[in-house]
Amino acid sequence: MQFIPKRRKRGGEGYTEKGVCPTMIDVSRKEESRHCIECFRCVNPSSKGGLSLRLRRPGEEIEQIRDHHANPAEIWFLFLGTGVVLGGFLWLVLPSYQLLRQQVGSWFIERGFYAIAEPGPWWLMSVHPERREVFNWLDFTLIVGYMSAWMVGLALLLATTTAMATALAGRLGADGRFRQRFTELGYQYAPVAMVSLIIGLGTELFEPLRLIGLTENSIGLSKGGLFLAGFIWSLWLGQRILALQGVAVARRWLPLLPGAAGSIAVGLAWWPAIFGI
């Protein structure tokens, strides 16, 4: 849902310290929803002015991102956030992390650096002896490093595929500068990033499925179906963004390929979380 002015002033989105909005949106010129916290202070049904509530299709603002101030910071948040969530899950399940932990730990101990096995401060890492969860400096360093490596690696992959799509779109008649097209096309990964958050950080969301008798395979299929829906949605957003950039319908399939490859790569990385393999 979205709050829109009943009588919108021209001039595009604006911000002001004078008004009822706590995020300083000029409500008379409001067009976007990304900064709205839906506090309802600006809503007055009996007033001829103010804002009213409108229901809209999910993803509509991203489909029309050219008209809604595409922000590079949001794109890099999508890229980096998807990678760090992925790394935060995979260190728990992949044998490569345990092998790395053993090798690094042995290297330090063989050289007399025993402090690496000492627990760290409670405000920096998990130190809960009562539930048998005590992280030491080795755990802290490797987990942060492992998650950071996945974050940087996946962000570079998604940035590369987006750059390829941007270059292809430019050759096929897309308007605007490279930076602008890159930022706009980066938004196509929003559904994939959203599904990654649900799968990686929302594990408990799938627990009720076990209570109603679903098997692990069935739950894995439900996760896979969720990611497939995100993948299709990403392709849809990509082609809508390309349409606004002026790429002809018959030519859009080519710049969509790098985006599809990036989404498939994210899906393959999530395979252990989806199917437990």
C-alpha positions in Angstrom: 0.0 0.0 0.0 1.0 3.6 -0.5 0.1 7.0 0.8 -0.5 9.5 -2.0 -1.4 13.2 -1.9 -5.1 14.0 -2.7 -3.9 17.1 -4.5 -0.3 16.6 -5.5 1.9 19.6 -6.3 4.1 19.5 -9.3 7.9 19.5 -9.1 8.6 15.9 -8.0 9.6 14.5 -4.7 10.7 17.0 -2.1 11.7 17.2 1.6 11.1 19.9 4.2 11.5 20.3 7.9 8.2 22.1 8.1 5.4 19.6 8.2 3.9 16.7 10.1 6.1 14.0 8.5 8.8 12.7 10.9 11.0 11.7 7.9 10.7 15.2 6.5 8.8 14.2 3.3 7.0 17.1 1.7 3.6 15.3 1.8 2.1 17.6 -0.8 4.7 16.4 -3.4 5.0 12.8 -2.2 5.6 10.3 -5.0 7.8 7.5 -3.5 7.3 5.2 -0.5 10.9 4.2 0.3 11.2 6.7 3.1 7.7 6.5 4.4 7.3 4.8 7.8 3.5 4.8 7.6 2.9 6.6 10.9 -0.4 7.9 9.6 0.2 11.5 10.8 -0.4 12.9 7.4 -3.7 11.0 6.8 -7.0 12.7 7.5 -9.9 11.1 5.7 -12.2 14.1 6.3 -9.8 16.6 4.8 -9.8 17.7 1.2 -6.0 17.9 1.3 -3.5 15.6 3.0 -2.9 12.0 1.9 -5.0 9.0 1.1 -4.3 5.3 1.0 -3.8 3.5 -2.3 -3.3 -0.2 -2.9 -0.7 -1.0 -5.5 0.9 -4.0 -7.1 4.1 -5.3 -5.4 7.2 -4.0 -7.1 5.4 -1.2 -9.0 7.8 1.5 -7.7 10.8 -0.6 -8.9 9.2 -1.2 -12.3 9.1 2.6 -12.6 12.4 3.3 -10.8 13.5 5.8 -13.5 10.8 8.1 -12.1 11.6 7.4 -8.5 15.2 8.6 -8.0 17.3 5.4 -8.4 19.9 5.3 -5.7 23.3 3.6 -6.1 23.5 3.1 -2.3 20.4 1.0 -2.4 21.9 -1.2 -5.2 25.0 -1.9 -3.3 22.9 -2.7 -0.2 21.1 -5.3 -2.3 24.4 -6.8 -3.5 26.2 -6.8 -0.2 23.2 -7.8 1.9 22.5 -10.8 -0.2 26.1 -12.0 0.1 26.4 -11.5 3.8 23.2 -13.3 4.5 24.4 -16.2 2.4 27.7 -16.3 4.2 26.0 -16.2 7.5 24.2 -19.4 6.7 26.8 -21.3 4.8 29.5 -21.2 7.5 27.1 -23.3 9.6 26.6 -26.0 6.9 29.5 -26.2 4.5 32.5 -28.5 5.3 34.8 -25.9 3.8 34.4 -23.7 6.9 35.1 -26.5 9.3 38.2 -27.5 7.3 39.4 -23.9 7.3 38.8 -23.6 11.0 40.8 -26.7 11.8 43.7 -25.6 9.5 43.9 -22.1 10.9 43.5 -23.2 14.5 46.3 -25.8 14.1 48.6 -23.2 12.5 48.3 -20.9 15.5 48.5 -23.6 18.2 51.6 -25.1 16.6 53.3 -21.7 16.9 52.2 -21.1 20.5 49.5 -18.6 19.9 47.1 -20.1 22.4 45.1 -16.9 23.0 43.3 -17.6 19.7 41.3 -20.3 21.6 40.3 -17.9 24.4 36.7 -16.6 24.6 36.2 -13.0 23.6 34.2 -10.3 25.3 30.4 -10.8 25.6 29.7 -7.5 23.8 31.6 -8.6 20.7 30.7 -12.3 20.3 28.4 -14.9 21.7 29.5 -16.1 25.2 26.8 -18.2 26.7 28.2 -21.1 28.7 24.7 -22.0 30.1 23.6 -23.0 26.6 27.0 -24.3 25.4 27.6 -21.5 23.0 31.0 -19.9 23.7 32.8 -18.3 20.8 36.6 -17.8 20.9 38.8 -15.4 18.9 39.3 -18.0 16.3 35.6 -18.5 15.8 34.9 -14.7 15.7 37.7 -14.0 13.2 36.9 -16.8 10.8 33.1 -16.3 10.9 33.4 -12.6 10.2 36.0 -13.3 7.5 34.0 -16.0 5.9 30.8 -13.9 5.8 32.8 -10.9 4.5 34.3 -13.0 1.8 30.9 -14.2 0.6 29.6 -10.7 0.8 32.4 -9.2 -1.3 32.5 -12.1 -3.7 28.7 -12.2 -4.4 28.6 -8.4 -4.6 31.3 -8.4 -7.3 29.4 -11.2 -9.2 26.1 -9.3 -9.2 27.9 -6.0 -10.0 29.6 -7.7 -12.9 26.4 -9.2 -14.3 24.7 -5.9 -13.9 27.5 -4.1 -15.7 27.3 -6.6 -18.6 23.5 -6.1 -18.8 24.1 -2.3 -18.8 26.6 -2.5 -21.6 24.4 -4.7 -23.7 21.4 -2.5 -23.2 23.4 0.5 -24.3 24.4 -1.3 -27.5 20.8 -2.2 -28.1 19.5 1.4 -27.9 19.0 2.1 -24.2 19.2 5.8 -23.3 21.0 7.4 -20.4 24.5 7.2 -19.2 26.1 3.9 -18.0 26.0 4.8 -14.3 22.2 5.6 -14.6 21.4 2.4 -16.4 23.6 0.3 -14.1 21.8 1.7 -11.0 18.3 1.1 -12.6 19.1 -2.4 -13.7 20.6 -3.3 -10.3 17.1 -3.1 -8.8 16.1 -6.2 -10.7 17.8 -8.3 -8.0 15.4 -7.0 -5.3 13.2 -10.1 -5.3 16.2 -12.4 -5.2 17.7 -10.4 -2.3 14.3 -10.5 -0.5 14.0 -14.3 -0.9 17.6 -14.8 0.3 16.7 -12.9 3.5 13.7 -15.1 4.1 15.5 -18.4 3.4 18.7 -17.4 5.3 17.4 -15.5 8.3 13.8 -16.8 8.5 14.5 -20.4 9.2 11.9 -20.5 11.9 9.2 -19.4 9.4 9.3 -22.9 7.9 9.1 -24.7 11.3 5.3 -24.8 11.3 5.4 -26.8 8.1 6.9 -29.7 10.1 4.1 -29.4 12.6 1.5 -30.1 9.9 3.4 -33.2 8.8 5.5 -32.0 5.8 8.7 -33.9 5.2 12.1 -32.3 4.7 11.8 -32.8 1.0 8.5 -31.0 0.9 9.8 -28.1 2.9 12.8 -28.0 0.5 10.5 -27.9 -2.4 8.5 -25.0 -0.8 11.8 -23.1 -0.4 12.7 -23.9 -3.9 9.3 -22.7 -5.2 9.8 -19.4 -3.2 13.2 -18.8 -4.8 11.8 -19.7 -8.3 9.0 -17.1 -7.8 11.7 -14.5 -6.8 13.7 -15.5 -9.9 10.8 -15.0 -12.3 9.9 -11.7 -10.5 13.5 -10.5 -11.0 13.3 -11.3 -14.8 10.0 -9.4 -14.9 11.5 -6.3 -13.2 14.5 -6.5 -15.5 12.4 -6.4 -18.7 10.2 -3.6 -17.3 13.3 -1.5 -16.5 14.7 -2.2 -19.9 11.4 -1.0 -21.4 11.8 2.4 -19.7 15.3 2.6 -20.9 14.0 2.3 -24.5 15.2 -1.2 -25.4 12.9 -2.8 -28.0 10.8 -5.8 -27.0 12.5 -8.1 -29.4 16.0 -7.1 -28.1 15.4 -7.3 -24.4 16.2 -11.0 -24.0 19.9 -10.4 -24.6 20.5 -7.9 -21.7 18.3 -10.0 -19.5 20.7 -13.0 -19.8 23.4 -11.6 -17.4 20.7 -10.8 -14.8 19.3 -14.3 -15.1 22.8 -15.8 -14.7 23.4 -13.7 -11.5 20.1 -14.9 -10.1 20.8 -18.5 -11.0 24.3 -18.2 -9.3 22.6 -17.0 -6.1 20.1 -19.9 -6.3 22.9 -22.4 -6.6 24.7 -20.9 -3.6 21.5 -21.3 -1.6 21.1 -24.9 -2.7 22.3 -26.4 0.7 19.8 -24.2 2.5 16.9 -25.0 0.2 17.4 -28.8 -0.2 19.9 -29.5 2.6 22.5 -30.9 0.2 
